[in-house]
Amino acid sequence: MGRSKKSSDARLNRRLRWSAIIFAISAIIALMIIVNKGVIFGKRLVAISESAGTIAEPIHVIQVVATNNYLKNVGDTVELKLSIDGQDVANGEGYELISSDEEVIKIEGDIATAVALGDAVVTARSTEYGVEGTVTLSVVVPASKLTLDAEFDTIGVGETSQISHTTRPTEASGVQVKLNYQSSDNNIATVDNSGIVTGRAPGVVTITGTDKITGLSDTHDITIQ
């Protein structure tokens, strides 16, 4: 009886030891899977979830910029520079350039050429990642003279007056001219990006309009009663 009990105890001890060894091995494998995000011995055994979903592929970003967004004469050219994920790329390295209107802007390699007056959107498309970046180019007739005028030279507090402009040559007028506006005193009157002046307090302000393309500027006074 005593010998049988000792034999039974020995078998139980062996089982306990094997169970402990198997548990330890399982714990080590589980830890390796977690640390390596589901990959062990070069193979993905399980998908590990992070936050609200499974591990996602990285988001790639392509950017395109022009050395100058305004081409002042038909036939002028501008260089387009690209980067993918912040790294500069050269012509043909995994992307293509497309003009929205080849009758305005024509693309050859990394060079955009002005064909006619107007605007065109140049799209850089990554052939590897399928992402896109854009830049708008304008072919313009540069102004040689800029003159400001106003809808009303005198307005009340809370009232508005629209600043207008004329240019020489006339082909440079309208959408071709892009102005920055500034008030000499925002406490008396403010002016927004479209040239609308709003009276804030009695006084006189000088509104300055500057052509973004040529740097030409002119001024016009507005009286607030």
C-alpha positions in Angstrom: 0.0 0.0 0.0 2.8 2.5 1.0 4.7 1.7 -2.3 1.6 2.3 -4.4 1.0 5.6 -2.6 4.6 6.8 -3.3 4.2 5.8 -7.0 1.0 7.7 -7.3 2.6 10.8 -5.7 5.5 10.6 -8.1 3.2 10.5 -11.1 1.3 13.5 -9.7 4.5 15.4 -9.2 5.6 14.7 -12.8 2.2 15.9 -14.1 2.5 19.1 -12.1 6.0 19.7 -13.4 5.0 19.2 -17.0 2.0 21.4 -16.5 4.2 24.1 -15.1 6.6 23.8 -18.1 3.8 23.9 -20.6 2.3 26.9 -18.9 5.7 28.7 -18.9 6.3 28.0 -22.6 2.7 29.2 -23.5 3.3 32.4 -21.6 6.6 33.0 -23.4 5.0 32.4 -26.8 2.0 34.7 -25.9 4.4 37.4 -24.8 6.4 37.1 -28.0 3.3 37.4 -30.1 2.2 40.6 -28.3 5.7 42.2 -28.5 6.0 41.4 -32.2 2.4 42.4 -32.9 1.2 39.0 -34.0 4.3 38.0 -35.9 6.5 35.2 -34.6 9.3 33.3 -36.4 8.6 35.5 -39.5 4.9 34.6 -39.8 1.8 36.4 -38.7 -0.1 34.1 -36.3 -2.7 36.6 -35.2 -3.9 40.1 -35.8 -3.4 42.3 -32.8 -5.9 45.1 -32.4 -4.8 48.6 -31.5 -7.3 51.2 -30.2 -10.5 51.0 -32.2 -9.2 48.6 -35.0 -6.5 46.4 -36.3 -3.1 47.7 -37.3 -3.5 49.9 -40.3 -1.2 50.6 -43.2 0.6 54.0 -42.9 -1.0 57.0 -44.5 1.2 58.4 -47.3 1.3 62.1 -48.2 2.4 63.6 -51.5 3.0 67.4 -51.9 3.7 69.5 -54.9 4.8 73.1 -54.9 5.7 75.6 -57.6 8.7 78.0 -57.5 6.1 80.6 -58.6 2.3 80.2 -58.7 1.9 83.1 -61.3 3.3 82.9 -64.8 3.3 86.5 -66.2 3.7 85.7 -69.9 2.7 83.0 -72.3 5.7 80.7 -72.8 7.0 81.3 -69.3 7.9 78.2 -67.3 8.0 77.2 -63.6 9.6 74.2 -61.9 7.4 71.8 -59.8 8.9 70.2 -56.8 7.5 67.1 -55.2 7.9 65.2 -51.9 6.4 62.0 -50.7 6.2 61.5 -46.9 8.5 64.6 -46.6 11.2 63.2 -48.8 12.0 65.0 -52.1 11.5 62.9 -55.2 12.9 63.4 -58.7 11.1 63.2 -62.0 9.6 59.8 -62.6 10.1 58.4 -59.1 6.7 56.9 -58.5 4.4 59.8 -59.5 2.8 61.5 -62.4 1.9 65.1 -63.0 -1.4 66.0 -64.7 -2.7 69.5 -65.7 -6.5 70.1 -65.4 -6.3 72.3 -68.6 -3.4 71.7 -71.0 -4.6 74.7 -73.1 -3.6 76.9 -70.1 -0.7 74.9 -68.5 1.2 72.2 -70.2 3.4 69.7 -68.2 6.7 68.3 -69.4 8.6 66.4 -66.8 8.7 68.6 -63.8 8.3 71.8 -65.8 5.0 73.7 -66.2 4.7 76.0 -69.3 2.2 78.8 -69.7 0.1 78.2 -72.9 -2.7 80.8 -72.5 -4.3 83.1 -69.9 -6.2 81.4 -67.1 -5.9 79.0 -64.2 -5.1 75.3 -64.1 -4.8 72.8 -61.3 -1.7 70.6 -61.5 -2.2 67.2 -59.7 0.7 65.1 -58.6 -0.5 61.4 -58.2 1.6 58.8 -56.5 1.6 55.6 -58.7 2.7 53.6 -55.8 0.4 54.7 -53.0 -2.5 56.2 -54.9 -2.5 59.5 -53.1 -2.7 63.0 -54.7 -1.5 66.5 -54.1 -2.4 69.7 -56.0 -1.2 73.2 -56.8 -3.0 75.9 -58.7 -1.0 77.9 -61.4 -2.2 81.1 -63.0 -1.1 82.6 -66.3 -1.6 86.3 -66.0 -1.0 89.7 -67.6 0.8 91.6 -64.9 -0.5 95.1 -64.0 1.7 98.1 -64.7 -0.6 100.5 -62.9 -3.1 100.0 -60.1 -5.8 102.5 -59.0 -8.3 102.1 -56.1 -11.7 103.5 -55.8 -14.6 103.0 -53.4 -18.4 102.5 -53.6 -18.8 105.2 -50.9 -16.2 107.6 -49.7 -18.2 108.4 -46.5 -20.1 105.9 -44.4 -21.5 105.6 -40.9 -20.5 103.4 -38.0 -21.6 99.8 -38.9 -22.0 100.6 -42.6 -19.9 99.2 -45.4 -18.2 100.4 -48.6 -16.8 98.2 -51.4 -13.3 99.0 -52.6 -12.8 98.5 -56.3 -9.7 98.7 -58.6 -8.7 99.4 -62.1 -5.4 98.4 -63.8 -3.3 99.1 -66.8 -3.2 97.2 -69.1 -6.9 96.4 -69.0 -6.1 92.7 -69.6 -4.7 92.6 -66.1 -8.0 93.5 -64.5 -10.6 91.2 -62.9 -9.6 87.9 -61.5 -6.0 88.3 -62.8 -5.3 90.9 -60.1 -5.2 89.5 -56.5 -5.0 92.2 -53.9 -4.1 92.3 -50.2 -6.0 95.0 -48.3 -5.0 96.8 -45.2 -6.6 99.5 -43.1 -4.5 102.3 -41.5 -6.5 102.1 -38.3 -8.7 99.0 -37.5 -10.3 100.9 -34.6 -11.9 103.3 -37.1 -12.6 100.9 -40.0 -11.7 97.3 -41.0 -11.3 95.9 -44.5 -11.6 92.2 -45.4 -10.0 90.1 -48.1 -12.6 91.0 -50.7 -12.2 94.8 -50.1 -15.3 95.5 -48.0 -14.7 98.3 -45.6 -16.7 98.4 -42.4 -17.0 101.5 -40.2 -16.1 101.1 -36.5 -15.8 104.6 -35.1 -15.8 108.2 -36.4 -12.6 109.2 -38.2 -10.7 108.9 -41.4 -8.8 105.7 -42.5 -6.5 105.0 -45.5 -7.2 101.7 -47.3 -4.1 100.2 -49.0 -4.5 97.6 -51.8 -1.4 95.7 -52.9 -1.2 93.4 -55.9 0.1 90.0 -54.8 1.7 89.4 -58.2 3.6 92.6 -59.0 3.7 94.3 -55.6 2.0 97.4 -57.0 -0.1 99.3 -54.5 -2.5 102.3 -54.2 -4.5 103.9 -51.4 -7.9 105.4 -50.9 -9.3 107.4 -47.9 -12.7 106.5 -46.3 -14.4 108.9 -43.8 -16.5 107.3 -41.0 -19.1 109.6 -39.5 
